[in-house]
Amino acid sequence: MAALAVGAKAPDFTTRGALAGKTFTLTLSHQLKRGPVVLYFFPAAFTSGCNLEAQAFAVAIDEFRAAGATVIGMTGGNIDQLREFSAKHCAGEFPVAAATPELIAQYDVSLGATGGARAGWSDRTTYVIDTDGTIAFVYSNLKPNEHITRSLAAVRSLKHK
């Protein structure tokens, strides 16, 4: 399970992201000005489970938008790899961004031990972050199947003025 609990403050960050193959600077606090953010960490671009999860988020993106949420994928991959991943598996529908080792630690989503084969990889954990920067929902499971439906339900349950 992820260490960041519901009600905790989500660490703000600025990193490089890619959307539809184009890179840009992504800052969490700027994204939260538009509405809640579904921040999902995934182990590695171009692996079968991560490809499926990105494709499923892309298919459901209109539902997330209708609920007022922005979806952002995060992984320890490099931005060159994420440019291609954003266009191919995210279908250009939502950004994916490079998570630094520090960011992976701040969100407590490290998958591999230091020096191990999966060092620098993130666990498959989805956070729904409300507009005030607090964690409203957390789901950790290496199987990608329920991340989309559970996070969409969490976004829909948020009450905004």
Sine and cosine of phi, psi and omega as CSV:
sin_phi,cos_phi,sin_psi,cos_psi,sin_omega,cos_omega
0.00,0.00,0.53,-0.85,0.05,-1.00
-0.95,0.31,0.55,-0.83,-0.04,-1.00
-0.98,0.21,-0.44,0.90,0.00,-1.00
-0.96,0.28,0.88,-0.47,-0.08,-1.00
-1.00,-0.08,0.32,-0.95,0.12,-0.99
-0.83,0.56,0.73,-0.68,-0.03,-1.00
0.99,-0.13,-0.29,0.96,0.02,-1.00
-0.96,0.29,0.40,-0.92,0.06,-1.00
-0.99,0.16,0.78,-0.62,0.03,-1.00
-0.97,0.25,0.77,-0.64,0.05,-1.00
-0.88,0.47,0.77,-0.64,0.07,-1.00
-0.97,0.26,0.42,-0.91,0.02,-1.00
-0.40,-0.92,0.36,-0.93,0.17,-0.99
-0.77,-0.63,0.75,-0.66,-0.03,-1.00
-0.48,-0.88,0.01,-1.00,0.07,-1.00
-1.00,-0.01,0.72,-0.69,0.03,-1.00
-0.80,-0.59,0.17,-0.99,0.06,-1.00
-0.68,-0.73,0.66,-0.76,0.06,-1.00
-0.67,-0.75,0.85,-0.53,0.00,-1.00
0.80,0.60,0.58,0.81,0.06,-1.00
1.00,0.07,-0.01,1.00,0.00,-1.00
-0.94,-0.35,0.68,-0.73,-0.02,-1.00
-1.00,0.02,0.44,-0.90,0.03,-1.00
-0.35,-0.94,0.18,-0.98,0.07,-1.00
-1.00,-0.02,0.78,-0.63,-0.05,-1.00
-0.90,-0.44,0.80,-0.61,0.05,-1.00
-0.83,-0.56,0.80,-0.59,-0.05,-1.00
-0.85,0.53,-0.74,0.67,-0.06,-1.00
-0.86,0.50,-0.54,0.84,0.06,-1.00
-0.94,0.35,-0.64,0.77,0.02,-1.00
-0.91,0.41,-0.59,0.81,-0.03,-1.00
-0.93,0.36,-0.32,0.95,0.06,-1.00
-0.92,0.39,-0.38,0.92,-0.01,-1.00
-1.00,0.03,-0.34,0.94,-0.06,-1.00
0.54,-0.84,-0.09,-1.00,0.01,-1.00
-0.87,0.49,0.43,-0.90,0.00,-1.00
-0.86,-0.51,0.75,-0.66,0.18,-0.98
-1.00,-0.09,0.96,-0.29,-0.02,-1.00
-0.97,-0.26,0.95,-0.30,-0.03,-1.00
-0.92,-0.40,0.79,-0.61,0.06,-1.00
-1.00,-0.06,0.65,-0.76,0.04,-1.00
-0.70,-0.72,0.48,-0.88,-0.12,-0.99
-0.87,0.49,-0.79,0.61,-0.10,-1.00
-0.32,-0.95,0.71,-0.70,0.07,-1.00
-0.88,0.47,0.51,-0.86,0.05,-1.00
0.91,0.41,0.47,0.88,0.20,-0.98
-0.94,-0.34,0.43,-0.90,-0.20,-0.98
-0.84,0.54,-0.76,0.65,-0.02,-1.00
-0.91,0.42,-0.62,0.79,-0.01,-1.00
-0.95,0.32,-0.59,0.81,0.08,-1.00
-0.89,0.46,-0.73,0.69,0.00,-1.00
-0.88,0.47,-0.68,0.73,-0.02,-1.00
-0.90,0.43,-0.71,0.70,0.01,-1.00
-0.88,0.47,-0.68,0.73,0.01,-1.00
-0.90,0.44,-0.63,0.78,0.01,-1.00
-0.93,0.38,-0.65,0.76,0.09,-1.00
-0.89,0.46,-0.65,0.76,0.00,-1.00
-0.88,0.47,-0.66,0.75,0.02,-1.00
-0.90,0.44,-0.60,0.80,-0.06,-1.00
-1.00,-0.03,0.08,1.00,-0.15,-0.99
-0.87,0.49,-0.58,0.82,0.02,-1.00
-0.89,0.45,-0.57,0.82,0.05,-1.00
-0.93,0.37,-0.64,0.77,0.06,-1.00
-0.91,0.42,-0.68,0.73,0.02,-1.00
-0.89,0.46,-0.67,0.75,0.01,-1.00
-0.89,0.46,-0.50,0.87,0.04,-1.00
-1.00,0.09,-0.01,1.00,0.06,-1.00
1.00,0.03,0.19,0.98,-0.10,-0.99
-0.97,-0.23,0.46,-0.89,0.14,-0.99
-0.96,-0.28,0.70,-0.72,0.06,-1.00
-0.97,-0.23,0.73,-0.69,0.06,-1.00
-0.71,-0.70,0.81,-0.58,0.11,-0.99
-1.00,-0.05,0.60,-0.80,0.00,-1.00
-0.73,-0.69,0.67,-0.74,0.07,-1.00
-0.45,-0.89,0.25,-0.97,0.02,-1.00
-0.98,0.19,0.16,0.99,-0.02,-1.00
-0.95,0.30,0.22,-0.98,0.02,-1.00
-1.00,0.08,0.38,-0.92,-0.12,-0.99
-0.92,0.39,-0.51,0.86,0.05,-1.00
-0.88,0.47,-0.69,0.72,0.02,-1.00
-0.92,0.39,-0.62,0.79,-0.04,-1.00
-0.95,0.33,-0.45,0.89,0.08,-1.00
-0.86,0.52,-0.76,0.65,0.00,-1.00
-0.92,0.40,-0.66,0.75,0.01,-1.00
-0.88,0.48,-0.65,0.76,-0.03,-1.00
-0.89,0.45,-0.59,0.81,0.00,-1.00
-0.98,0.20,-0.67,0.74,-0.11,-0.99
-0.99,0.15,-0.85,0.52,-0.14,-0.99
-1.00,-0.04,-0.41,0.91,0.08,-1.00
-1.00,-0.03,-0.07,1.00,0.03,-1.00
0.81,0.58,0.45,0.89,0.01,-1.00
0.93,0.37,0.26,0.97,-0.10,-0.99
-1.00,0.01,-0.43,0.90,-0.02,-1.00
-0.44,-0.90,0.41,-0.91,-0.03,-1.00
-0.98,0.18,0.45,-0.89,0.21,-0.98
-0.84,-0.54,0.52,-0.85,-0.11,-0.99
-0.67,-0.74,0.38,-0.92,-0.01,-1.00
-1.00,0.09,0.85,-0.53,0.04,-1.00
-1.00,-0.07,0.82,-0.57,0.07,-1.00
-0.96,0.29,0.32,-0.95,0.09,-1.00
-0.83,0.56,-0.57,0.82,0.01,-1.00
-0.92,0.40,-0.66,0.75,0.01,-1.00
-0.92,0.39,-0.66,0.75,0.06,-1.00
-0.86,0.51,-0.65,0.76,0.04,-1.00
-0.93,0.37,-0.68,0.73,-0.01,-1.00
-0.87,0.49,-0.60,0.80,0.01,-1.00
-1.00,-0.02,0.01,1.00,0.02,-1.00
0.77,0.63,0.82,0.58,-0.02,-1.00
-0.82,-0.57,0.44,0.90,-0.01,-1.00
-0.94,0.35,0.76,-0.65,0.00,-1.00
-1.00,-0.04,-0.63,0.78,-0.11,-0.99
-0.92,-0.38,0.44,-0.90,0.06,-1.00
-0.95,0.30,0.47,-0.88,0.04,-1.00
-0.82,0.57,0.79,-0.62,0.01,-1.00
1.00,0.09,-0.16,0.99,0.00,-1.00
-0.99,0.17,0.07,-1.00,-0.04,-1.00
-0.88,0.47,-0.48,0.88,-0.03,-1.00
-0.95,-0.31,0.32,0.95,0.06,-1.00
-0.85,0.53,0.72,-0.70,-0.02,-1.00
1.00,0.01,-0.17,0.99,0.05,-1.00
-0.99,0.11,0.49,-0.87,0.08,-1.00
-0.97,-0.23,0.47,-0.89,0.11,-0.99
-0.93,0.36,0.22,-0.97,0.09,-1.00
-1.00,0.00,0.99,-0.14,-0.04,-1.00
-0.71,-0.71,0.73,-0.69,0.02,-1.00
-0.91,-0.41,0.77,-0.64,0.09,-1.00
-0.91,-0.41,0.66,-0.75,0.25,-0.97
-0.96,-0.27,0.85,-0.52,-0.06,-1.00
-0.93,-0.36,0.84,-0.54,-0.01,-1.00
-0.97,0.26,0.23,-0.97,-0.11,-0.99
-0.88,0.48,-0.37,0.93,0.04,-1.00
-1.00,0.07,0.07,1.00,0.05,-1.00
1.00,0.05,0.13,0.99,0.02,-1.00
-1.00,-0.09,0.50,-0.86,0.04,-1.00
-0.96,0.28,0.84,-0.54,0.00,-1.00
-0.98,-0.21,-0.33,0.94,-0.08,-1.00
-0.33,-0.94,0.60,-0.80,0.06,-1.00
-0.67,-0.74,0.71,-0.71,0.10,-1.00
-0.61,-0.79,0.85,-0.52,0.03,-1.00
-0.87,-0.50,0.83,-0.56,0.06,-1.00
-0.22,-0.97,0.78,-0.63,-0.02,-1.00
-0.91,0.41,-0.37,0.93,0.08,-1.00
-0.98,0.19,0.78,-0.63,-0.09,-1.00
-0.97,0.24,-0.21,0.98,-0.21,-0.98
-0.76,0.65,-0.75,0.66,-0.18,-0.98
-0.98,-0.17,-0.01,1.00,-0.04,-1.00
-0.87,0.49,-0.64,0.77,-0.07,-1.00
-0.94,0.33,-0.79,0.62,-0.05,-1.00
-0.91,0.42,-0.64,0.77,-0.01,-1.00
-0.93,0.36,-0.67,0.75,-0.01,-1.00
-0.95,0.32,-0.57,0.82,0.06,-1.00
-0.90,0.43,-0.68,0.73,0.06,-1.00
-0.87,0.49,-0.64,0.76,0.01,-1.00
-0.91,0.42,-0.68,0.73,0.03,-1.00
-0.88,0.47,-0.70,0.72,-0.02,-1.00
-0.90,0.44,-0.44,0.90,-0.02,-1.00
-0.99,0.14,-0.20,0.98,0.01,-1.00
-0.93,0.37,0.64,-0.76,0.01,-1.00
-0.96,-0.29,0.88,-0.48,0.03,-1.00
-0.83,-0.56,0.51,-0.86,-0.01,-1.00
-0.97,0.23,0.00,0.00,0.00,0.00
